[in-house]
C-alpha cells in the first residue's frame, strides 16, 4: 500500500455562509492543532480544495524544497560562497 491508501479519510459536511466562510468541525480543528485566530491555507488543485493548517503547509513546502538539493549541500553556504566569489572578481 502506498501512503495515500494508508491515510484515514474523514468527510465533513459544512455550509458556506453569505460571506464565503465555512466552519471547520471542532474534531478536525483539534486533531490538526488549529485554534481560533490561526491561519489556514486553502490549496486548489486538480483534485479540488484542500484546507491545511499553516504548519502542515509549511512542512510540505520544506519537504518539497529539501528534495531540490543533495542532503550534504547547505544552500546558504553555497549562496555565501557564490557572493564572495563574485565580490572577489569585481
Residue frames relative to the residue before (quaternion, step in Angstrom):
aa qw qx qy qz dx dy dz
X 1.0000 0.0000 0.0000 0.0000 0.00 0.00 0.00
X 0.3310 -0.7232 0.5594 0.2335 3.57 -0.99 0.73
X 0.7483 -0.4317 0.2650 0.4283 3.56 -1.33 0.24
X 0.6407 0.5357 -0.3385 0.4335 3.60 0.96 -0.76
X 0.6656 0.5016 -0.3082 0.4587 3.58 0.99 -0.75
X 0.6686 0.5107 -0.2940 0.4536 3.59 1.12 -0.61
X 0.5859 0.5984 -0.3764 0.3963 3.59 1.14 -0.52
X 0.3698 -0.6974 0.5674 0.2342 3.53 -1.06 0.81
X 0.1991 -0.7834 0.5800 0.1010 3.55 -0.87 0.94
X 0.0907 -0.7576 0.6448 0.0453 3.52 -1.02 0.87
X 0.1910 -0.7782 0.5910 0.0933 3.55 -0.99 0.81
X 0.0737 -0.7823 0.6185 0.0083 3.55 -0.91 1.00
X 0.2303 -0.7383 0.6156 0.1515 3.54 -1.14 0.63
X 0.1068 0.7750 -0.6121 0.1152 3.53 -0.81 1.04
X 0.3826 -0.7275 0.5235 0.2242 3.58 -1.15 0.49
X 0.4112 -0.6604 0.5715 0.2611 3.50 -1.28 0.53
X 0.3083 -0.7595 0.5369 0.1999 3.60 -0.79 0.95
X 0.7432 -0.4323 0.2748 0.4304 3.58 -1.29 0.10
X 0.6729 0.4627 -0.2928 0.4974 3.60 1.23 -0.34
X 0.5690 -0.6147 0.3746 0.3975 3.60 1.27 0.06
X 0.4997 0.6636 -0.4199 0.3654 3.58 1.26 0.19
X 0.1374 -0.7493 0.6382 0.1112 3.50 -1.27 0.54
X 0.3792 -0.6887 0.5622 0.2567 3.56 -1.23 0.41
X 0.2601 -0.7220 0.6194 0.1656 3.56 -0.90 0.97
X 0.4778 -0.6968 0.4422 0.3011 3.61 -0.60 1.06
X 0.6263 -0.5872 0.3736 0.3512 3.56 -1.07 0.88
X 0.6310 0.5473 -0.3344 0.4363 3.59 0.94 -0.88
X 0.6808 0.4751 -0.2832 0.4801 3.60 0.93 -0.89
X 0.6304 0.5253 -0.3368 0.4618 3.60 1.02 -0.78
X 0.6678 0.5012 -0.3060 0.4574 3.58 0.89 -0.91
X 0.6755 0.5049 -0.2979 0.4472 3.57 0.85 -0.95
X 0.7578 0.3582 -0.1857 0.5128 3.58 1.10 -0.72
X 0.4466 -0.7335 0.4202 0.2932 3.57 1.32 0.34
X 0.3774 0.6844 -0.5153 0.3517 3.54 0.88 1.04
X 0.0994 -0.8088 0.5794 0.0127 3.56 -0.63 1.17
X 0.6829 -0.4546 0.3651 0.4402 3.55 -1.28 0.28
X 0.7964 0.2758 -0.2272 0.4879 3.55 -0.90 0.97
X 0.5181 0.6351 -0.4235 0.3859 3.61 1.24 -0.20
X 0.4348 -0.6531 0.5509 0.2845 3.53 -1.28 0.45
X 0.1022 -0.7552 0.6427 0.0787 3.54 -1.06 0.80
X 0.3384 -0.7201 0.5726 0.1974 3.53 -1.25 0.48
X 0.1611 -0.7624 0.6204 0.0887 3.56 -0.91 0.95
X 0.1049 -0.7999 0.5908 0.0061 3.54 -0.65 1.20
X 0.1312 -0.7704 0.6190 0.0781 3.57 -0.90 0.93
X 0.0916 0.7765 -0.6184 0.0792 3.55 -0.87 0.99
X 0.7709 -0.3556 0.2528 0.4639 3.57 -1.24 -0.24
X 0.6623 0.4978 -0.2969 0.4746 3.57 1.23 -0.38
X 0.6815 -0.4487 0.2978 0.4955 3.62 1.22 -0.29
X 0.6757 -0.4448 0.3762 0.4517 3.56 -1.18 -0.65
X 0.0778 -0.7767 0.6246 0.0248 3.55 -1.06 0.81
X 0.1973 -0.7621 0.6075 0.1055 3.58 -0.85 0.98
X 0.0055 -0.7996 0.5988 -0.0460 3.56 -0.78 1.08
X 0.5064 -0.5861 0.5115 0.3720 3.52 -1.18 0.46
X 0.6387 -0.5179 0.3902 0.4143 3.56 -1.20 0.42
X 0.6506 0.5266 -0.3143 0.4479 3.59 0.98 -0.85
X 0.6346 0.5180 -0.3296 0.4694 3.60 1.03 -0.75
X 0.6671 0.4976 -0.3002 0.4661 3.57 0.91 -0.92
X 0.6412 0.5195 -0.3168 0.4675 3.59 0.99 -0.83
X 0.6570 0.5081 -0.3117 0.4616 3.60 0.90 -0.90
X 0.6491 0.5066 -0.3198 0.4687 3.60 0.98 -0.79
X 0.6490 0.5059 -0.3190 0.4702 3.60 0.98 -0.81
X 0.6512 0.5080 -0.3179 0.4657 3.60 0.94 -0.84
X 0.6392 0.5254 -0.3180 0.4628 3.57 0.99 -0.85
X 0.6499 0.5142 -0.3128 0.4641 3.58 0.96 -0.86
X 0.7175 0.4542 -0.2707 0.4534 3.59 0.73 -1.03
X 0.5833 0.5751 -0.3692 0.4391 3.59 1.15 -0.52
X 0.6456 0.5253 -0.3235 0.4501 3.59 1.15 -0.51
X 0.6140 0.6036 -0.3367 0.3812 3.59 1.20 -0.33
X 0.7649 0.2349 -0.1502 0.5806 3.60 1.20 -0.30
X 0.5862 -0.5698 0.4262 0.3873 3.58 -1.11 0.56
X 0.6292 -0.5851 0.3669 0.3566 3.58 -1.09 0.72
X 0.7131 0.4599 -0.2629 0.4593 3.60 1.06 -0.68
X 0.6058 0.5418 -0.3539 0.4629 3.61 1.28 0.11
X 0.1803 -0.7450 0.6337 0.1042 3.55 -0.93 0.98
X 0.3724 -0.7857 0.4470 0.2103 3.55 -0.27 1.29
X 0.6118 0.5432 -0.3685 0.4414 3.60 1.01 -0.64
X 0.6297 0.5162 -0.3335 0.4753 3.61 1.05 -0.72
X 0.6305 0.5334 -0.3248 0.4609 3.57 1.03 -0.79
X 0.6624 0.4994 -0.3057 0.4673 3.59 0.93 -0.86
X 0.6478 0.5128 -0.3149 0.4671 3.59 0.93 -0.88
X 0.6590 0.4994 -0.3091 0.4698 3.60 0.90 -0.89
X 0.6435 0.5201 -0.3209 0.4609 3.60 0.98 -0.81
X 0.6801 0.4820 -0.2964 0.4662 3.60 0.90 -0.86
X 0.6273 0.5175 -0.3379 0.4737 3.60 1.03 -0.70
X 0.6367 0.5290 -0.3207 0.4603 3.54 1.00 -0.84
X 0.6621 0.4995 -0.3041 0.4686 3.58 0.93 -0.86
X 0.6432 0.5213 -0.3201 0.4605 3.58 1.01 -0.85
X 0.6595 0.5050 -0.3105 0.4621 3.62 0.97 -0.80
X 0.6518 0.5126 -0.3150 0.4617 3.60 1.07 -0.68
X 0.6711 0.5078 -0.3006 0.4487 3.59 1.09 -0.69
